[in-house]
Amino acid sequence: MAAQSLTSAALIAALEGGLIREDVMEQITDISEFPLTFTDLIGRDSHKNEYCEWTKDELAAQNLANATVDGTDQDNDDTKVGTREGNHSQTSVKQVKVSHRADASDTIGRAKETTYQINRRSEELRRDVEGIMLNNQPSLADNGDTVAGLAASFQSWLVTNTFRGLTGANGGFAATTPTICDAPTPGTKRALTETLVRDAAQAAYEAGGNPDILMSTPSVIRKFSEFMFDDTARVGIQQTQTGKNEMPSKAIGSVNVFTSDFGSVLRMTPNRLMPNYAGDATVADMLLVDPMGLRLSMMYGLNAQELGKTGLYENWLMSQDWSLKVLNEAQHAVIADIDQTLAVTA
């Protein structure tokens, strides 16, 4: 049946995109913006040189034969000065280029395109730094020519309490010239076990650390939680809260805290920005973190600077110069080379 009047379908079908305005909500929905789990846990610091340093010291081992004869001279020297370590600084950048016409356009969800782009790319830069700190990156000095400086990641520092797959090797700090911290070498992937977690907690405790964070990818955290409900784990019991109160019953289907044998309560913390190890999507690390021993240090914080223009566009550069201070790597532990497709076992 033919239409008796001008219809909206006819307006939409008109040449050059139609004559009806689009009905688009003036809001942008973003599910990728979430907390920076590792960054938010650790402390903050600053440095003023490309190579930032700190000193590490520890008490001597117990001397169980320290008795001395009354009134005698002592010729011992128990003085210790500690050791000096450091990390290189890294400049991380994002760049935004927006044409004058795009900046003047009436866009959806933002008043000014350049401002929106700067804000969004700044958030991406902070996410990049989070991922780099959790990656397996060595440190490297900037030579001012073709080599960009790199800040060694958290895992690269860990050498004392490390639990790696077969053929895996530690990286670690080396007082060479220039001073560097090497990245670890991947090992053979294997399933995570409860024994590995207990061994890592014990190793960190005996070395003097007090880690209270158990951090890994969401998949590894889930599998460890699922294991706690297994008959062999003897830890978690799936239960349903019942009763006559007005609150609805709640099934408890996860374990998010693991209490070790050494007084530490390890919060099981998934991190959506934790990279997979060695580029293999099935492999991940589990970190036992003592936040008191870590600092995100800034030579300068997040900075947005307008650059010179050679055309009809806005040109901005976001940057920050940062490093990671691992004050004493023995405070922490790592269980590396975890095949996150495999179930956790005892």
C-alpha positions in Angstrom: 0.0 0.0 0.0 1.4 3.4 -1.0 2.2 5.9 1.7 -0.3 8.7 2.1 2.3 11.2 3.4 6.0 12.0 3.5 7.7 9.3 5.6 10.8 9.2 7.6 12.0 6.4 5.4 11.9 8.8 2.5 13.9 11.4 4.4 16.5 8.8 5.3 16.7 7.6 1.7 17.3 11.1 0.4 20.6 11.7 -1.5 23.8 12.7 0.3 23.2 10.9 3.6 19.5 11.7 4.1 17.8 14.6 5.8 17.2 13.2 9.3 19.9 13.9 12.0 21.4 10.8 13.7 20.3 10.1 17.2 23.6 9.4 19.0 24.0 9.5 22.7 26.4 12.2 23.8 28.5 9.8 25.9 31.3 7.5 25.2 31.3 4.1 27.0 34.7 2.7 27.9 35.3 -0.6 29.6 39.1 -0.5 29.2 39.6 2.1 31.9 40.3 0.3 35.2 42.7 0.7 38.1 46.4 0.3 37.7 46.7 -2.5 40.3 50.5 -2.6 40.6 51.1 1.1 40.3 48.5 1.8 43.0 50.1 -0.6 45.4 53.7 0.6 45.5 55.2 3.8 46.8 56.4 7.0 45.0 59.8 8.6 44.8 61.8 11.0 42.6 65.2 11.1 41.0 67.4 13.8 39.4 69.7 11.8 37.2 69.3 9.3 34.3 70.7 6.6 36.6 69.0 6.5 40.0 70.6 4.6 42.9 69.9 3.4 46.4 71.8 1.4 49.0 70.9 -2.1 50.2 72.0 -3.5 53.5 71.2 -6.4 55.7 72.1 -7.8 59.1 74.9 -10.3 59.4 74.0 -14.0 59.9 73.6 -15.0 63.6 76.8 -15.6 65.4 76.2 -18.4 67.9 79.8 -18.3 69.2 80.1 -14.7 70.1 81.2 -15.2 73.7 84.4 -13.3 74.8 86.7 -13.4 77.8 86.1 -10.6 80.3 88.6 -7.8 80.0 90.3 -8.9 76.8 91.0 -6.6 73.8 88.7 -7.0 70.8 90.2 -6.9 67.3 87.1 -7.8 65.3 85.5 -5.4 62.8 81.8 -6.1 62.2 81.2 -2.9 60.3 79.2 -3.2 57.1 78.4 -0.4 54.5 75.9 -2.3 52.4 75.8 -2.4 48.6 74.8 0.2 46.0 72.3 -0.6 43.2 70.5 1.4 40.6 68.1 1.5 37.7 68.2 3.5 34.5 65.4 6.0 33.7 63.1 5.6 30.8 61.2 8.2 28.8 57.8 6.9 27.7 55.9 8.9 25.1 52.6 9.3 23.2 51.9 11.8 20.5 48.7 13.5 19.3 48.1 15.2 16.0 44.6 16.7 15.3 43.8 18.9 12.3 42.3 22.3 12.9 39.1 21.3 11.1 38.8 18.1 13.3 39.3 20.2 16.4 36.6 22.7 15.4 34.1 20.0 14.4 31.1 19.1 16.5 32.1 15.7 17.8 30.2 13.1 19.8 31.0 12.8 23.5 33.7 15.5 23.8 33.8 19.3 23.5 37.2 19.6 21.9 39.0 16.8 20.1 42.5 17.8 21.0 41.7 17.8 24.7 40.0 14.5 24.5 42.9 12.9 22.7 45.4 14.2 25.1 43.5 12.9 28.1 43.0 9.5 26.5 46.6 9.0 25.4 47.8 10.1 28.8 45.7 7.3 30.4 47.3 4.9 27.8 50.7 6.1 28.8 50.1 5.2 32.5 48.9 1.8 31.4 52.0 1.3 29.4 54.2 2.0 32.4 52.2 -0.5 34.5 52.8 -3.2 31.9 56.5 -2.4 31.5 57.1 -2.7 35.2 55.5 -6.2 35.1 57.2 -7.3 31.9 60.6 -9.0 31.6 62.6 -6.0 30.5 66.3 -5.4 31.2 67.7 -2.0 32.0 69.7 -0.1 29.4 71.5 3.2 29.4 70.4 5.8 26.9 73.3 6.7 24.6 71.7 9.9 23.2 71.8 8.6 19.7 70.1 5.3 18.6 69.6 3.5 21.9 66.7 4.5 24.2 67.1 4.1 27.9 65.1 1.3 29.5 64.1 0.8 33.2 64.5 -2.7 34.4 61.1 -4.4 35.2 60.2 -5.9 38.6 60.9 -9.5 37.5 64.3 -8.7 36.1 65.5 -7.8 39.6 64.4 -11.0 41.3 67.2 -13.5 41.9 66.9 -14.7 45.5 63.4 -16.2 45.7 62.8 -17.5 42.2 60.9 -20.6 41.1 61.3 -21.1 37.4 60.5 -23.8 34.9 63.2 -26.2 33.6 66.0 -24.3 31.8 64.7 -20.9 33.1 67.4 -18.5 34.4 67.5 -15.4 36.5 68.4 -12.0 35.3 69.5 -9.6 38.0 71.6 -6.6 38.8 75.2 -6.5 37.5 77.6 -3.8 38.5 79.2 -3.6 35.1 79.9 -0.5 33.0 77.3 0.7 32.2 75.5 -0.8 35.1 72.6 -3.0 33.9 69.9 -5.3 35.3 69.4 -8.3 33.0 66.1 -9.9 32.1 65.3 -13.5 33.1 65.4 -16.3 30.6 62.1 -18.2 30.0 61.9 -21.8 31.2 59.7 -24.7 30.3 56.1 -23.9 31.2 54.3 -26.1 33.8 51.2 -26.1 36.0 51.1 -24.0 39.1 51.0 -26.0 42.4 50.1 -25.2 45.9 53.6 -26.4 47.0 55.2 -23.8 44.7 53.1 -21.0 46.4 54.0 -22.3 49.9 57.7 -22.6 48.9 57.8 -19.1 47.5 56.1 -17.7 50.6 58.6 -19.5 52.9 61.6 -18.4 50.8 60.6 -14.7 51.0 59.9 -15.0 54.7 63.3 -16.6 55.5 65.0 -13.9 53.4 63.4 -11.2 55.6 60.5 -10.2 53.3 56.9 -9.8 54.2 54.9 -10.1 51.0 51.2 -9.6 51.3 50.2 -9.6 47.6 49.8 -12.6 45.4 49.5 -11.1 41.9 49.0 -12.8 38.5 46.8 -12.8 35.4 43.1 -13.2 36.0 43.3 -16.8 34.6 46.0 -17.9 37.0 44.2 -16.3 40.0 40.9 -18.0 39.0 42.6 -21.4 38.7 44.3 -21.1 42.1 40.9 -20.1 43.6 39.2 -23.0 41.9 41.9 -25.4 43.3 41.0 -24.2 46.9 37.6 -25.9 46.5 39.2 -29.2 45.4 39.2 -32.2 47.8 43.0 -32.3 47.8 43.4 -28.6 48.7 41.8 -28.9 52.2 41.4 -25.1 52.2 38.1 -23.7 50.8 34.6 -25.2 51.3 31.9 -24.1 48.9 28.9 -23.1 51.0 25.6 -21.3 50.9 24.5 -18.8 53.6 21.0 -19.7 54.7 18.6 -18.5 57.3 15.4 -16.7 58.0 16.9 -13.2 57.8 15.8 -10.9 55.0 19.2 -10.9 53.3 19.3 -13.2 50.3 21.5 -16.3 50.5 24.9 -16.0 48.9 27.0 -18.8 47.4 30.7 -18.4 48.1 32.5 -19.5 45.0 36.0 -18.1 45.3 39.0 -17.7 47.6 40.7 -14.3 47.6 43.1 -14.6 50.5 45.7 -17.2 51.1 47.2 -17.3 54.6 50.7 -18.7 54.6 52.4 -20.7 57.3 54.6 -17.7 58.2 52.1 -15.1 59.5 51.5 -13.4 56.1 48.1 -13.0 54.6 48.5 -13.0 50.8 45.8 -11.2 49.0 45.1 -12.9 45.6 45.2 -10.0 43.2 44.3 -10.3 39.5 45.9 -7.8 37.2 44.4 -7.3 33.8 47.5 -5.4 32.5 50.0 -8.1 33.5 51.7 -9.2 30.3 52.0 -12.8 29.3 55.5 -14.1 29.6 57.9 -14.3 26.6 55.1 -13.5 24.1 53.3 -16.8 24.8 49.6 -16.2 25.6 49.5 -19.4 27.6 52.3 -18.5 30.0 52.3 -16.1 33.0 54.1 -15.4 36.2 52.8 -15.2 39.8 54.4 -12.5 42.0 54.6 -12.4 45.7 54.9 -8.7 46.3 56.0 -6.7 49.4 54.8 -3.2 48.4 57.0 -1.5 51.1 60.1 -2.5 49.0 59.1 -0.9 45.7 59.0 2.7 44.4 57.8 4.2 41.1 60.3 7.0 40.8 59.9 10.1 38.5 62.5 12.3 37.0 59.4 14.2 35.8 55.8 13.2 35.9 53.2 13.0 33.2 53.7 16.1 31.0 51.7 17.3 27.9 53.6 19.8 25.8 52.6 21.5 22.5 55.1 21.0 19.8 55.9 23.2 16.8 53.6 23.0 13.8 54.4 22.7 10.2 50.8 22.5 9.0 47.1 22.9 9.9 47.0 20.7 12.9 47.5 20.6 16.7 50.7 18.8 17.7 51.1 17.6 21.3 53.6 15.2 23.0 52.8 13.4 26.3 55.8 12.0 28.2 57.1 11.0 31.5 60.6 10.1 32.7 60.4 7.3 35.2 62.2 4.3 36.8 61.4 1.5 39.2 63.3 1.2 42.5 63.4 -2.4 43.9 64.9 -1.6 47.2 65.7 -5.2 48.1 64.7 -7.9 45.7 64.9 -10.6 48.4 61.7 -9.1 49.9 59.7 -10.6 47.0 59.3 -13.9 45.1 58.3 -15.1 41.7 56.8 -18.3 40.4 57.6 -18.1 36.7 56.6 -20.1 33.6 53.1 -21.0 34.7 51.0 -22.6 32.0 47.7 -20.8 32.7 45.7 -23.3 30.7 46.4 -26.1 33.2 44.6 -26.7 36.5 46.5 -26.1 39.7 47.6 -29.2 41.6 48.8 -29.9 45.1 
